[in-house]
Amino acid sequence: MSESNIHPYIGARLSAMMFLQFFVWGAWFVTVGNYMFKAGMGDAIGWAYSVGPVAAILSPFLLGMVADRFFATERVLGTLHILGGVLLFGAAAQPSAFPFIGLLFLHTLCYMPTLGLTNTLVFHNITNQEKQFPLIRVFGTLGWIAAGTLVSMVLHADETVLPLQIAGGAGVLLGLYCLTLPHTPPPAKGKKVSVRDLLCLDALSLLKKPSFLVFIVSSMLICIPLAAYYAYAPVFVNASGLADPAFKMSFGQMSEIFFMLVMPLFFAKLGVKKMLLIGMAAWVARYGLFALGAPEGTLWMILIAIALHGVCYDFFFVTGQIYVDKEAPLAVRGQAQGLLILVTQGIGMLVGAQVSAKLFSAFVQGREADVLLGWQQYWEVPCIGAALILVFFALLFRERRKGE
């Protein structure tokens, strides 16, 4: 197998895994806010988008270490997805906020570690990260689009419990499928366990590199304004009068497909730093368009802002995953990917979910007149925040040259 090619059979298997991985998440994540608002649990929407970050803080480090050392990655993935699917079915049966949020939290405890572990499994089975990973990862985007199209445009179920049930079934199916994936043994198998390993200090030692530290801090900070998009953009789109909001939100994932496919070309020409800067600049533009388009519900501004998600996600997060894999030693790559998930999907998104809930309460909730003007004020805050983080990263991050 050449450096730039992967066996079609293996590529297809890994692509199917990515499709189902993000189908599960996309089926419930975009619609749950509108469902909770309809079901009388609107006050707890902020917590529905906080349990995932809390889970991302608690679980990926230890499970990354487990996958690195004790169990084959595909077995860990299979177990977590089956259990996570069952928990989603349980959440779907709950009529009140407290047990609903509790079971959703348990589901995310299972799901969040798999975001890093699927990357670990793919990287282990390919030979060229920059060229091959985006072509496999794009199927995750297709899975998210398929989920949004099914639950919103086809079933018109944005405000119902059905998306949670569909996600639960898909999770069990994915878990069974993961057990059949190529064997991916733990790279540090046989190494003596120590307190250093249990605390994942090998991954934390990467923070001694100044630019890696700047990258990790910037990744954490940029996820604070990102949480405002995930938690309340579907509610904003619905308030603006657009039908099937979850389907409209999938336009962002549709744009991901294009940018994912052209990423290898951009990577070769631009390098890591410029790719990350373009991704962050797109976040500033997205929130700016939301703020400008909010007062009149300007359709073209809102849709362009949603479509910018492709640049925002691919150029920052996918580039970041590749950067982490290249910087981390082989034996701790699972831990390193877990670190990235912890600071982004964990700390950053947790803080962002709580901040965005307070912004929603201050500017939008309970407002009887000029609600869309309140949305303008809401979106101005993450726009300014993302711009400040962009400047911080541009000034302090130094890309490692070849040979260093």
N, C-alpha and C positions, 0 to 999 in steps of 0.2 A: 504494500500500500504506500503510495507516494505521500510526501509531506502535505500536499494540498488536497488530497482526495481521501474520501472515506468510503468504505464498502457500502453500496446502496442499501443492503438489507439492514445493516447496523444503523445507518442514517435514518431509515424509515422507522425503525423501532424507537429510536431516541426522539424523533419528531412527533410520533404518536403520544409518547409520554408527555412531552411539552404541551401538546394540544389539550390533553385531559387535565394536566396540572392547572392550567389557567382557565379551563372551562368550569372547573369546580368553583374557583374563586369568583370568576366573572358572573356566574349564574345568580349569586345572592348578594354580592358586595355592593353593586350599584343600586339595586332595588330596595335594600333593607331600610333605608331612611324613609322612603315614601310608604313602604309597608307599615312601618312602625307609626308613622304619623296618622295613617288611616285607621290603625288598630287602637289608637288612643295611647300609644307609648311614645309620643313625640318628644317628651322631655328627656327621654333616655337615648336619643339618637347619638349624642356625643359619646355615650358609653359604649354603644354598639361599635363605634369606630375607634374605641380606646382598648378594647379587650385584645384585639390583634397585636397592637404595639406592646401591651403588657406581656403577652405570650412570646413575642419576639425577643423581649428582654430576658425572660426566664429560661427558655428552652434551647435555642440554637447552639450555645457554647458547649453544653454538656453533650448534646446529641451529635454535634460535629465531631467532638472528641471520640464518642462511641463509634461513629462511622469510620473515623480515621484509624481506630485501634482494634475494635473487638468484633464487629459484625459487618457483613457485606452491605454496601450502600443500598442495593436493591431490596434487601430484606427489611432494612429499617424503613425505607420508603413505603413498602407494601403494608407493613403493620400500622404505620401512622395514618395512612390514607383510609384504610378499612375502618379503624376506630373513629377517625374524624368524620367519615360519612355517616356512621351510626349516630354520632352526637348531633349532627345537623338534623336528622330525622326527629331526634328528641326535642331540639329547640323549636322546630316547626310545630310541635304539638302544644307549646306553652302559650296560654292566653294572656299572661301578665308579664311585666317588664323584668322583674327580679329573676325568675327561673329561666326566662328566655335569654337574658344577658349571661347568666351563669353557664348554661349549656353552650352558648355561642363562644364563651371564653374557653371552655374545655376543647371545643373544636379547634379553635385557633392555636391552642397549645400543641395540638397534633399537626396542624397544617403549616405553621410558620417555619419550623425547622426544614420542611421539605423544599422550601424555596432555595436554600443554599445547597441542600443535598442533591437536588436534581442537577444543579450546575456542576457539582463535584462529579457526579456520575457521567455527565456528558463530556467534561474535560478529560476524564480518565480514558474515554473511548474514542477520542479524536486526536489528530496529529497537528492541527494548525488552528489555534484558537481564533485568530482574527478572521480567517476565511471561512471556517466551518461552523463555528458557534452561532453567528448571526443567522445562518441558513436553517439551523435547527431551532433556534429560539423563536424564529418568526412563526412557527406553528403554535407556540403558546399564545401569540397575539391572535392567530386565527381561532383558537379555542375560546378566547375571551369574546371575540366578535360573534362567534356562533352562539355562545351562551346568551349574550345580550339580545341578539336577533330573535332567538327562540322565545325567551321569557317576555320580551317587550313587544316586538313587532308581530310575531306569530300568535303568541298566547295572550298578549295584552294583560300581563299579570304583574305589572309593576307594583301594584298596591295589595297584592295577595301573598299568601304563604307558599304558593306553588314553587317559586324560584328556590326556596330553601330545600324543598323536597327533591327537586331536580338535582340540586347540587349534592345532596346526600347520596342519591343513587349513583351519580357520576363519581363521587369519592370512593365508594365501595368498589366500583368497577375499576377505577384507576389503581387501587390497592392490589387487587388481584392481578392486574396487568403488570405492575411493578415487580411482582415475584417472578415473572418470566423474563425479565430484562437481562442483558449480558452481565455475567458475574463481575462485580467490581469489588475486589477484596480490599480490606482496610490496609492502607499503605504503611502504617506503623505497627502492624501486627507483630506481637512477640516482644515489643518494647516494654520494659518494666513500668508499671503505673506509679506515679508520684503525685505529691500535692501540686507540683508545678503543672502536671498534665490535667489534673482535675479542675484547676483554676484557669486552664487554657492560657497559661502565661507565655507559651511559645508564640501564639498568635498575637498576644498583646505586645510582645517584644518588637513587632513590626512598627509600632508607634514610635520607636526610637529614631526612625528615619523621618526627618523633618517634613518632606513632601508627602509621605504616606500619612503622617499625622494631619497635615493640612487637608488632604483629601478626605480623611475620615471625619474630621470636624465639619468640613463643608457639606459632606453628604448628610450628616446628622442635621445640620442647621437648615438645609434646603428642604428637608422633609417636613419642617414645621409649616411653611406655607403650602406644601403639597397636600397636607391633610385637609386644608380648607377646600381643596378641589374635590378630593375623594368623598368627603362627608357631605358637602352641601351643594356641589355643582348640579347633581341631579334634581335637588329640591329647587334650585334657582332656575334650571331649564324648565321645570314643570310650572313654576310661577310666571315664567315669561310667556307661557301659552303654547309651548311646543309639545305636540303629541308624542307619545311613546318615548319618554325621556331616556330610559336605559338604552334604547336603540340609537337615539341621537348621540348619547355619550360614547357609543361604540365607534363613532366616526374617528375618535382619537386613536383607537386601536387599528382602524383601517389605514390611517396614515402611518402607523408604526410599520406596516408591512413594507411599504415603499422604502422607508428609511432604514429598516433592518436589512433589506436586500442590498442597498447601496453602501452600507456601513463599511464593508471591506475596502471599497475604493476610497472613501473618506479617511479611513484609518491610515491607509498608506500615504496619503497626501498631507494630512493634517497632524497626525499624532495625537497622543492622549490629551494634552492640555487644551488644545484648540477644540477638540471634540467635546470635552467637558464644558468649556466656556460657551460654546454654541448651544448646548443643551440648557444651561442655566439662563442664558439670554432669552431663550424661547419661553421659559417660565415667566420672566418679567413681561414679555409681550402678551402672553396668554391672559394674565391677570389684568393687564392694562386694557385689553380689549373687552374683557368681562365688565370692568368698571365703566368704560366708555359706552358700551352697548346696553347696560342695565336700565337706565332711566326710561328709554323708549322701547325696551325689549327688541333692540335692533338685531334681526335674525342673522344677517351676514357676519356681524362682529362676533356673535355668540358661537356660530358654527366654525368660523376660522379659529377662534380661541380653543375650541374643543379639538379641532384637527391638529393644532400645534402640539398636542400631547405626544404625537409620534416622535417629534424632535426632542421634546422634553425627556421622554423616557429612554429612547434608544441611545441618544448621544450622551446622556449622563449615566443612567443605571446600567445599561448593557456594557458600555465602555468601562464603567467602574468595575463590573464583575470581571472583565478581561484583565484590567489593570491589577486587581487583587490577585488573580490566579498567576500572573507573571511575576509579581513581587514576592509571593509567599513561597517558602520551601515546600517541596513535594509532600513531606510528612505532615504538614499542618494546613494544607489547603482547605480541608473541610472546616477546620477551626476558623481560618481566615475569612471564608465565605460566611460563616456564622457570625463573625464579628461585624461584617458589613451589614448583614440582615439585622443584627442587634441595634446598631446605631441608626439605621435608616427606618426600617419597618418597626423597630422597637422604640428607642428613646425619642427620635425625631417625630415619628408619627403620633406617639402618645402625647407629647407636649403639644403638637399641632392640633390633635383632636380636641383637647381641652381648651386651647386658645380659640379655635374656630367656633366651638360651642358658645364661648363667652361673647365672641364677636356677633354670632347669630342672634344671641339673646339681646345684645345691646343695640344692634342696628336693624334687625328684621322682625324677630318674633314679637307678636302682639301689636305690631304697627297697623293701625287701621287705615291710614292714608299714606300715599307715596311709598308703598312697599318696595317698588323697584328702585326708588331713590335710596332706600335703605340698603338694598343689595349693592348699589354703587359704592357706598361707604364701606361695606363689608369687603369688597374686592380690592379696594385701594390699599388696605393694610398688607395683605400678602404680596402685592405688587412691589411695594416699597421694601419689604423684608427681603424678597428674592434679589432685588437690585443690590442691596447692601452686601449680601452673601457673595454675589458675583464679583464685586470689587475686591472683597477679602481674598477670594480664591485666586483671582487674576494676579494680585500683587505678591502672594506668598508661595504659590505652587511652582515647583521647578521640575520639569520633566527630565527623567534620566535618559541621557544619550546612550546610543549603542556603544557597547564596550565598557560602560561604567559598572 
